[in-house]
Amino acid sequence: MSAPNMISPEKLMRLIGTPAAPAIIDVRTPEDFDAAPLLLPGSIRRPHRDVADWAEGFAGSSVVTLCHRGAKLSHGASAWLRHAGADAISLEGGFEGWKQAGLPLVPAAKLPPRDAQGRTLWVTRARPKIDRIACPWLIRRFIDRSAVFLFVAAAEVEGVASRFGATPFDIENTFWSHRGEHCTFDTMIAEWNLGTEPLQRLATIVRAADTARLDLSPEAPGLLAASLGLSRIHSDDLEQLAAGIPLYDAFYRWCRDATEETHNWPTSKAKM
């Protein structure tokens, strides 16, 4: 059992990827970070020395802080955050404890730069249905909860990316795109070292639905039907994205927690 104002790596991992996930703030020193330039999924970097300046931005939020070994820096940052009105706790064992538990770590070099507001900015083709909804879901749940997505005409993606400093995805001849038989969702999972069993299972469903290979997964026809149905309901791309995020939340929780569960009716047969 974790000490007061602390959370275990395993418990935090259960929250990551869900709508209830806390903000995760990495306050390791630059020296410790440079020695291991890896990040917990969904975490952001903040300097511990400036906590009095940035803590108020998390007022009213749930926050987990981490430093190298879960000692003075994370505890001090959490105390400051609580003073500023956040519900803040520290990661037990810090970065090293997370690493020793064998939990996913995202290579910082594979993350796009953030804008002046601290957000990653992405651009893709308009009228998203499957891969272009699945990828934003993955980004917001495991990489950057504040990520911004721009949907534009296919011919304009490259120009918008160049002029607005956005990262293009799910478009030909870009880094974040299909590779062979794998779709962009697969690419992101691989590049960000997020290949947990639930995400790999979800990736198979997404790939099957997105590439018209429904035989790969019995759940893929359901995802395809729901995605196409949502595209008929919503003509606005951002509304389509907002409606699709909970769909992937549900599929992820099924992949993680409910694959063995069945549901039948009637619950019991009448006795003769």
DOFI-414958 format. One record per residue (C-alpha): residue in three letters; x, y, z. Coordinates in steps of 0.5 Angstrom, whole numbers. Layout:
N
<atom><code>ALA</code><u>X</u><v>Y</v><w>Z</w></atom>
...
***
This chain:
272
<atom><code>MET</code><u>0</u><v>0</v><w>0</w></atom>
<atom><code>SER</code><u>3</u><v>7</v><w>-2</w></atom>
<atom><code>ALA</code><u>4</u><v>12</v><w>3</w></atom>
<atom><code>PRO</code><u>0</u><v>18</v><w>4</w></atom>
<atom><code>ASN</code><u>0</u><v>23</v><w>-2</w></atom>
<atom><code>MET</code><u>3</u><v>18</v><w>-6</w></atom>
<atom><code>ILE</code><u>1</u><v>13</v><w>-11</w></atom>
<atom><code>SER</code><u>4</u><v>7</v><w>-14</w></atom>
<atom><code>PRO</code><u>7</u><v>6</v><w>-21</w></atom>
<atom><code>GLU</code><u>2</u><v>0</v><w>-22</w></atom>
<atom><code>LYS</code><u>-4</u><v>4</v><w>-20</w></atom>
<atom><code>LEU</code><u>-2</u><v>10</v><w>-24</w></atom>
<atom><code>MET</code><u>-1</u><v>6</v><w>-30</w></atom>
<atom><code>ARG</code><u>-9</u><v>4</v><w>-29</w></atom>
<atom><code>LEU</code><u>-11</u><v>11</v><w>-29</w></atom>
<atom><code>ILE</code><u>-7</u><v>13</v><w>-36</w></atom>
<atom><code>GLY</code><u>-11</u><v>12</v><w>-42</w></atom>
<atom><code>THR</code><u>-17</u><v>13</v><w>-38</w></atom>
<atom><code>PRO</code><u>-21</u><v>20</v><w>-38</w></atom>
<atom><code>ALA</code><u>-20</u><v>20</v><w>-30</w></atom>
<atom><code>ALA</code><u>-12</u><v>20</v><w>-31</w></atom>
<atom><code>PRO</code><u>-9</u><v>26</v><w>-27</w></atom>
<atom><code>ALA</code><u>-4</u><v>31</v><w>-30</w></atom>
<atom><code>ILE</code><u>3</u><v>28</v><w>-29</w></atom>
<atom><code>ILE</code><u>9</u><v>33</v><w>-28</w></atom>
<atom><code>ASP</code><u>16</u><v>31</v><w>-29</w></atom>
<atom><code>VAL</code><u>20</u><v>35</v><w>-25</w></atom>
<atom><code>ARG</code><u>27</u><v>31</v><w>-25</w></atom>
<atom><code>THR</code><u>33</u><v>36</v><w>-26</w></atom>
<atom><code>PRO</code><u>36</u><v>37</v><w>-33</w></atom>
<atom><code>GLU</code><u>42</u><v>33</v><w>-31</w></atom>
<atom><code>ASP</code><u>37</u><v>27</v><w>-29</w></atom>
<atom><code>PHE</code><u>33</u><v>28</v><w>-35</w></atom>
<atom><code>ASP</code><u>39</u><v>28</v><w>-40</w></atom>
<atom><code>ALA</code><u>41</u><v>22</v><w>-37</w></atom>
<atom><code>ALA</code><u>35</u><v>18</v><w>-39</w></atom>
<atom><code>PRO</code><u>31</u><v>22</v><w>-44</w></atom>
<atom><code>LEU</code><u>24</u><v>18</v><w>-43</w></atom>
<atom><code>LEU</code><u>17</u><v>20</v><w>-41</w></atom>
<atom><code>LEU</code><u>12</u><v>17</v><w>-37</w></atom>
<atom><code>PRO</code><u>6</u><v>17</v><w>-42</w></atom>
<atom><code>GLY</code><u>2</u><v>23</v><w>-42</w></atom>
<atom><code>SER</code><u>7</u><v>27</v><w>-38</w></atom>
<atom><code>ILE</code><u>10</u><v>34</v><w>-38</w></atom>
<atom><code>ARG</code><u>16</u><v>37</v><w>-36</w></atom>
<atom><code>ARG</code><u>16</u><v>43</v><w>-31</w></atom>
<atom><code>PRO</code><u>22</u><v>46</v><w>-27</w></atom>
<atom><code>HIS</code><u>22</u><v>45</v><w>-20</w></atom>
<atom><code>ARG</code><u>25</u><v>51</v><w>-18</w></atom>
<atom><code>ASP</code><u>19</u><v>55</v><w>-22</w></atom>
<atom><code>VAL</code><u>14</u><v>51</v><w>-18</w></atom>
<atom><code>ALA</code><u>11</u><v>57</v><w>-15</w></atom>
<atom><code>ASP</code><u>10</u><v>60</v><w>-22</w></atom>
<atom><code>TRP</code><u>6</u><v>54</v><w>-25</w></atom>
<atom><code>ALA</code><u>3</u><v>51</v><w>-20</w></atom>
<atom><code>GLU</code><u>-3</u><v>55</v><w>-20</w></atom>
<atom><code>GLY</code><u>-5</u><v>53</v><w>-27</w></atom>
<atom><code>PHE</code><u>-7</u><v>46</v><w>-24</w></atom>
<atom><code>ALA</code><u>-11</u><v>49</v><w>-19</w></atom>
<atom><code>GLY</code><u>-17</u><v>44</v><w>-18</w></atom>
<atom><code>SER</code><u>-14</u><v>39</v><w>-22</w></atom>
<atom><code>SER</code><u>-11</u><v>32</v><w>-20</w></atom>
<atom><code>VAL</code><u>-4</u><v>32</v><w>-21</w></atom>
<atom><code>VAL</code><u>2</u><v>26</v><w>-20</w></atom>
<atom><code>THR</code><u>9</u><v>29</v><w>-20</w></atom>
<atom><code>LEU</code><u>15</u><v>25</v><w>-21</w></atom>
<atom><code>CYS</code><u>23</u><v>26</v><w>-20</w></atom>
<atom><code>HIS</code><u>28</u><v>21</v><w>-21</w></atom>
<atom><code>ARG</code><u>27</u><v>17</v><w>-14</w></atom>
<atom><code>GLY</code><u>21</u><v>20</v><w>-12</w></atom>
<atom><code>ALA</code><u>24</u><v>24</v><w>-6</w></atom>
<atom><code>LYS</code><u>25</u><v>31</v><w>-5</w></atom>
<atom><code>LEU</code><u>23</u><v>34</v><w>-11</w></atom>
<atom><code>SER</code><u>17</u><v>31</v><w>-13</w></atom>
<atom><code>HIS</code><u>14</u><v>32</v><w>-5</w></atom>
<atom><code>GLY</code><u>16</u><v>39</v><w>-5</w></atom>
<atom><code>ALA</code><u>13</u><v>40</v><w>-12</w></atom>
<atom><code>SER</code><u>6</u><v>36</v><w>-10</w></atom>
<atom><code>ALA</code><u>6</u><v>40</v><w>-3</w></atom>
<atom><code>TRP</code><u>7</u><v>47</v><w>-7</w></atom>
<atom><code>LEU</code><u>1</u><v>44</v><w>-12</w></atom>
<atom><code>ARG</code><u>-3</u><v>43</v><w>-6</w></atom>
<atom><code>HIS</code><u>-2</u><v>50</v><w>-3</w></atom>
<atom><code>ALA</code><u>-4</u><v>52</v><w>-10</w></atom>
<atom><code>GLY</code><u>-11</u><v>48</v><w>-10</w></atom>
<atom><code>ALA</code><u>-9</u><v>42</v><w>-14</w></atom>
<atom><code>ASP</code><u>-10</u><v>35</v><w>-11</w></atom>
<atom><code>ALA</code><u>-3</u><v>33</v><w>-12</w></atom>
<atom><code>ILE</code><u>1</u><v>27</v><w>-10</w></atom>
<atom><code>SER</code><u>8</u><v>24</v><w>-12</w></atom>
<atom><code>LEU</code><u>10</u><v>18</v><w>-16</w></atom>
<atom><code>GLU</code><u>12</u><v>12</v><w>-11</w></atom>
<atom><code>GLY</code><u>20</u><v>11</v><w>-13</w></atom>
<atom><code>GLY</code><u>19</u><v>16</v><w>-18</w></atom>
<atom><code>PHE</code><u>22</u><v>15</v><w>-25</w></atom>
<atom><code>GLU</code><u>27</u><v>10</v><w>-23</w></atom>
<atom><code>GLY</code><u>21</u><v>6</v><w>-19</w></atom>
<atom><code>TRP</code><u>17</u><v>6</v><w>-26</w></atom>
<atom><code>LYS</code><u>22</u><v>4</v><w>-30</w></atom>
<atom><code>GLN</code><u>24</u><v>-2</v><w>-25</w></atom>
<atom><code>ALA</code><u>17</u><v>-4</v><w>-26</w></atom>
<atom><code>GLY</code><u>17</u><v>-5</v><w>-33</w></atom>
<atom><code>LEU</code><u>12</u><v>0</v><w>-35</w></atom>
<atom><code>PRO</code><u>12</u><v>4</v><w>-42</w></atom>
<atom><code>LEU</code><u>17</u><v>10</v><w>-43</w></atom>
<atom><code>VAL</code><u>16</u><v>15</v><w>-49</w></atom>
<atom><code>PRO</code><u>22</u><v>17</v><w>-52</w></atom>
<atom><code>ALA</code><u>22</u><v>25</v><w>-52</w></atom>
<atom><code>ALA</code><u>26</u><v>25</v><w>-58</w></atom>
<atom><code>LYS</code><u>20</u><v>22</v><w>-62</w></atom>
<atom><code>LEU</code><u>15</u><v>28</v><w>-59</w></atom>
<atom><code>PRO</code><u>13</u><v>34</v><w>-63</w></atom>
<atom><code>PRO</code><u>15</u><v>41</v><w>-61</w></atom>
<atom><code>ARG</code><u>10</u><v>44</v><w>-56</w></atom>
<atom><code>ASP</code><u>7</u><v>51</v><w>-58</w></atom>
<atom><code>ALA</code><u>7</u><v>57</v><w>-54</w></atom>
<atom><code>GLN</code><u>1</u><v>54</v><w>-50</w></atom>
<atom><code>GLY</code><u>5</u><v>48</v><w>-48</w></atom>
<atom><code>ARG</code><u>1</u><v>44</v><w>-53</w></atom>
<atom><code>THR</code><u>3</u><v>39</v><w>-59</w></atom>
<atom><code>LEU</code><u>-1</u><v>41</v><w>-66</w></atom>
<atom><code>TRP</code><u>-3</u><v>36</v><w>-71</w></atom>
<atom><code>VAL</code><u>-6</u><v>37</v><w>-78</w></atom>
<atom><code>THR</code><u>-9</u><v>31</v><w>-82</w></atom>
<atom><code>ARG</code><u>-14</u><v>31</v><w>-88</w></atom>
<atom><code>ALA</code><u>-21</u><v>33</v><w>-87</w></atom>
<atom><code>ARG</code><u>-27</u><v>28</v><w>-85</w></atom>
<atom><code>PRO</code><u>-24</u><v>23</v><w>-81</w></atom>
<atom><code>LYS</code><u>-27</u><v>16</v><w>-79</w></atom>
<atom><code>ILE</code><u>-23</u><v>11</v><w>-76</w></atom>
<atom><code>ASP</code><u>-15</u><v>12</v><w>-76</w></atom>
<atom><code>ARG</code><u>-16</u><v>20</v><w>-76</w></atom>
<atom><code>ILE</code><u>-20</u><v>19</v><w>-70</w></atom>
<atom><code>ALA</code><u>-16</u><v>13</v><w>-67</w></atom>
<atom><code>CYS</code><u>-10</u><v>17</v><w>-67</w></atom>
<atom><code>PRO</code><u>-12</u><v>23</v><w>-64</w></atom>
<atom><code>TRP</code><u>-15</u><v>19</v><w>-58</w></atom>
<atom><code>LEU</code><u>-8</u><v>16</v><w>-57</w></atom>
<atom><code>ILE</code><u>-5</u><v>22</v><w>-57</w></atom>
<atom><code>ARG</code><u>-10</u><v>26</v><w>-52</w></atom>
<atom><code>ARG</code><u>-10</u><v>19</v><w>-47</w></atom>
<atom><code>PHE</code><u>-2</u><v>17</v><w>-48</w></atom>
<atom><code>ILE</code><u>2</u><v>23</v><w>-50</w></atom>
<atom><code>ASP</code><u>-1</u><v>30</v><w>-50</w></atom>
<atom><code>ARG</code><u>-8</u><v>31</v><w>-46</w></atom>
<atom><code>SER</code><u>-8</u><v>38</v><w>-49</w></atom>
<atom><code>ALA</code><u>-6</u><v>37</v><w>-56</w></atom>
<atom><code>VAL</code><u>-10</u><v>41</v><w>-62</w></atom>
<atom><code>PHE</code><u>-12</u><v>37</v><w>-68</w></atom>
<atom><code>LEU</code><u>-13</u><v>41</v><w>-75</w></atom>
<atom><code>PHE</code><u>-17</u><v>38</v><w>-80</w></atom>
<atom><code>VAL</code><u>-16</u><v>41</v><w>-87</w></atom>
<atom><code>ALA</code><u>-17</u><v>39</v><w>-95</w></atom>
<atom><code>ALA</code><u>-12</u><v>33</v><w>-97</w></atom>
<atom><code>ALA</code><u>-8</u><v>38</v><w>-102</w></atom>
<atom><code>GLU</code><u>-7</u><v>43</v><w>-96</w></atom>
<atom><code>VAL</code><u>-4</u><v>39</v><w>-91</w></atom>
<atom><code>GLU</code><u>3</u><v>40</v><w>-92</w></atom>
<atom><code>GLY</code><u>2</u><v>47</v><w>-93</w></atom>
<atom><code>VAL</code><u>-1</u><v>48</v><w>-87</w></atom>
<atom><code>ALA</code><u>4</u><v>44</v><w>-83</w></atom>
<atom><code>SER</code><u>9</u><v>48</v><w>-86</w></atom>
<atom><code>ARG</code><u>6</u><v>55</v><w>-84</w></atom>
<atom><code>PHE</code><u>3</u><v>53</v><w>-78</w></atom>
<atom><code>GLY</code><u>8</u><v>49</v><w>-75</w></atom>
<atom><code>ALA</code><u>4</u><v>43</v><w>-74</w></atom>
<atom><code>THR</code><u>6</u><v>36</v><w>-75</w></atom>
<atom><code>PRO</code><u>2</u><v>32</v><w>-81</w></atom>
<atom><code>PHE</code><u>-1</u><v>25</v><w>-80</w></atom>
<atom><code>ASP</code><u>-4</u><v>20</v><w>-83</w></atom>
<atom><code>ILE</code><u>-2</u><v>22</v><w>-90</w></atom>
<atom><code>GLU</code><u>2</u><v>19</v><w>-95</w></atom>
<atom><code>ASN</code><u>10</u><v>21</v><w>-95</w></atom>
<atom><code>THR</code><u>10</u><v>23</v><w>-88</w></atom>
<atom><code>PHE</code><u>13</u><v>20</v><w>-82</w></atom>
<atom><code>TRP</code><u>7</u><v>19</v><w>-78</w></atom>
<atom><code>SER</code><u>3</u><v>15</v><w>-83</w></atom>
<atom><code>HIS</code><u>1</u><v>8</v><w>-86</w></atom>
<atom><code>ARG</code><u>7</u><v>3</v><w>-86</w></atom>
<atom><code>GLY</code><u>6</u><v>-3</v><w>-90</w></atom>
<atom><code>GLU</code><u>0</u><v>-7</v><w>-88</w></atom>
<atom><code>HIS</code><u>0</u><v>-3</v><w>-81</w></atom>
<atom><code>CYS</code><u>-4</u><v>4</v><w>-80</w></atom>
<atom><code>THR</code><u>-2</u><v>10</v><w>-77</w></atom>
<atom><code>PHE</code><u>-5</u><v>8</v><w>-70</w></atom>
<atom><code>ASP</code><u>0</u><v>2</v><w>-71</w></atom>
<atom><code>THR</code><u>6</u><v>7</v><w>-73</w></atom>
<atom><code>MET</code><u>5</u><v>11</v><w>-67</w></atom>
<atom><code>ILE</code><u>4</u><v>5</v><w>-62</w></atom>
<atom><code>ALA</code><u>11</u><v>3</v><w>-64</w></atom>
<atom><code>GLU</code><u>15</u><v>9</v><w>-64</w></atom>
<atom><code>TRP</code><u>12</u><v>11</v><w>-57</w></atom>
<atom><code>ASN</code><u>14</u><v>5</v><w>-54</w></atom>
<atom><code>LEU</code><u>6</u><v>4</v><w>-52</w></atom>
<atom><code>GLY</code><u>6</u><v>-4</v><w>-54</w></atom>
<atom><code>THR</code><u>2</u><v>-6</v><w>-48</w></atom>
<atom><code>GLU</code><u>-3</u><v>-12</v><w>-49</w></atom>
<atom><code>PRO</code><u>-9</u><v>-8</v><w>-49</w></atom>
<atom><code>LEU</code><u>-7</u><v>-3</v><w>-54</w></atom>
<atom><code>GLN</code><u>-4</u><v>-8</v><w>-59</w></atom>
<atom><code>ARG</code><u>-11</u><v>-11</v><w>-58</w></atom>
<atom><code>LEU</code><u>-14</u><v>-5</v><w>-60</w></atom>
<atom><code>ALA</code><u>-9</u><v>-3</v><w>-66</w></atom>
<atom><code>THR</code><u>-11</u><v>-10</v><w>-69</w></atom>
<atom><code>ILE</code><u>-19</u><v>-8</v><w>-69</w></atom>
<atom><code>VAL</code><u>-17</u><v>-1</v><w>-71</w></atom>
<atom><code>ARG</code><u>-12</u><v>-4</v><w>-77</w></atom>
<atom><code>ALA</code><u>-18</u><v>-9</v><w>-79</w></atom>
<atom><code>ALA</code><u>-23</u><v>-3</v><w>-79</w></atom>
<atom><code>ASP</code><u>-19</u><v>2</v><w>-83</w></atom>
<atom><code>THR</code><u>-16</u><v>-2</v><w>-88</w></atom>
<atom><code>ALA</code><u>-22</u><v>-7</v><w>-90</w></atom>
<atom><code>ARG</code><u>-19</u><v>-13</v><w>-87</w></atom>
<atom><code>LEU</code><u>-25</u><v>-15</v><w>-82</w></atom>
<atom><code>ASP</code><u>-23</u><v>-22</v><w>-82</w></atom>
<atom><code>LEU</code><u>-17</u><v>-20</v><w>-77</w></atom>
<atom><code>SER</code><u>-22</u><v>-18</v><w>-72</w></atom>
<atom><code>PRO</code><u>-29</u><v>-20</v><w>-70</w></atom>
<atom><code>GLU</code><u>-30</u><v>-13</v><w>-67</w></atom>
<atom><code>ALA</code><u>-28</u><v>-9</v><w>-73</w></atom>
<atom><code>PRO</code><u>-34</u><v>-9</v><w>-76</w></atom>
<atom><code>GLY</code><u>-37</u><v>-6</v><w>-70</w></atom>
<atom><code>LEU</code><u>-32</u><v>0</v><w>-70</w></atom>
<atom><code>LEU</code><u>-33</u><v>1</v><w>-77</w></atom>
<atom><code>ALA</code><u>-41</u><v>1</v><w>-77</w></atom>
<atom><code>ALA</code><u>-40</u><v>6</v><w>-71</w></atom>
<atom><code>SER</code><u>-35</u><v>10</v><w>-74</w></atom>
<atom><code>LEU</code><u>-39</u><v>11</v><w>-81</w></atom>
<atom><code>GLY</code><u>-45</u><v>12</v><w>-77</w></atom>
<atom><code>LEU</code><u>-42</u><v>18</v><w>-73</w></atom>
<atom><code>SER</code><u>-39</u><v>21</v><w>-79</w></atom>
<atom><code>ARG</code><u>-47</u><v>21</v><w>-82</w></atom>
<atom><code>ILE</code><u>-49</u><v>25</v><w>-75</w></atom>
<atom><code>HIS</code><u>-43</u><v>30</v><w>-75</w></atom>
<atom><code>SER</code><u>-41</u><v>34</v><w>-81</w></atom>
<atom><code>ASP</code><u>-36</u><v>38</v><w>-77</w></atom>
<atom><code>ASP</code><u>-30</u><v>35</v><w>-76</w></atom>
<atom><code>LEU</code><u>-28</u><v>37</v><w>-69</w></atom>
<atom><code>GLU</code><u>-35</u><v>35</v><w>-67</w></atom>
<atom><code>GLN</code><u>-34</u><v>28</v><w>-70</w></atom>
<atom><code>LEU</code><u>-27</u><v>28</v><w>-66</w></atom>
<atom><code>ALA</code><u>-31</u><v>29</v><w>-60</w></atom>
<atom><code>ALA</code><u>-36</u><v>24</v><w>-61</w></atom>
<atom><code>GLY</code><u>-31</u><v>19</v><w>-63</w></atom>
<atom><code>ILE</code><u>-26</u><v>20</v><w>-57</w></atom>
<atom><code>PRO</code><u>-31</u><v>16</v><w>-52</w></atom>
<atom><code>LEU</code><u>-32</u><v>11</v><w>-57</w></atom>
<atom><code>TYR</code><u>-25</u><v>9</v><w>-56</w></atom>
<atom><code>ASP</code><u>-25</u><v>10</v><w>-49</w></atom>
<atom><code>ALA</code><u>-30</u><v>4</v><w>-49</w></atom>
<atom><code>PHE</code><u>-26</u><v>0</v><w>-54</w></atom>
<atom><code>TYR</code><u>-20</u><v>1</v><w>-50</w></atom>
<atom><code>ARG</code><u>-23</u><v>-1</v><w>-43</w></atom>
<atom><code>TRP</code><u>-26</u><v>-7</v><w>-47</w></atom>
<atom><code>CYS</code><u>-19</u><v>-9</v><w>-49</w></atom>
<atom><code>ARG</code><u>-16</u><v>-8</v><w>-42</w></atom>
<atom><code>ASP</code><u>-21</u><v>-11</v><w>-38</w></atom>
<atom><code>ALA</code><u>-27</u><v>-14</v><w>-41</w></atom>
<atom><code>THR</code><u>-25</u><v>-19</v><w>-47</w></atom>
<atom><code>GLU</code><u>-27</u><v>-25</v><w>-43</w></atom>
<atom><code>GLU</code><u>-34</u><v>-23</v><w>-41</w></atom>
<atom><code>THR</code><u>-40</u><v>-25</v><w>-44</w></atom>
<atom><code>HIS</code><u>-47</u><v>-23</v><w>-44</w></atom>
<atom><code>ASN</code><u>-53</u><v>-27</v><w>-45</w></atom>
<atom><code>TRP</code><u>-61</u><v>-27</v><w>-45</w></atom>
<atom><code>PRO</code><u>-64</u><v>-30</v><w>-41</w></atom>
<atom><code>THR</code><u>-60</u><v>-30</v><w>-35</w></atom>
<atom><code>SER</code><u>-62</u><v>-37</v><w>-33</w></atom>
<atom><code>LYS</code><u>-67</u><v>-42</v><w>-36</w></atom>
<atom><code>ALA</code><u>-73</u><v>-44</v><w>-33</w></atom>
<atom><code>LYS</code><u>-74</u><v>-50</v><w>-30</w></atom>
<atom><code>MET</code><u>-78</u><v>-56</v><w>-33</w></atom>
***
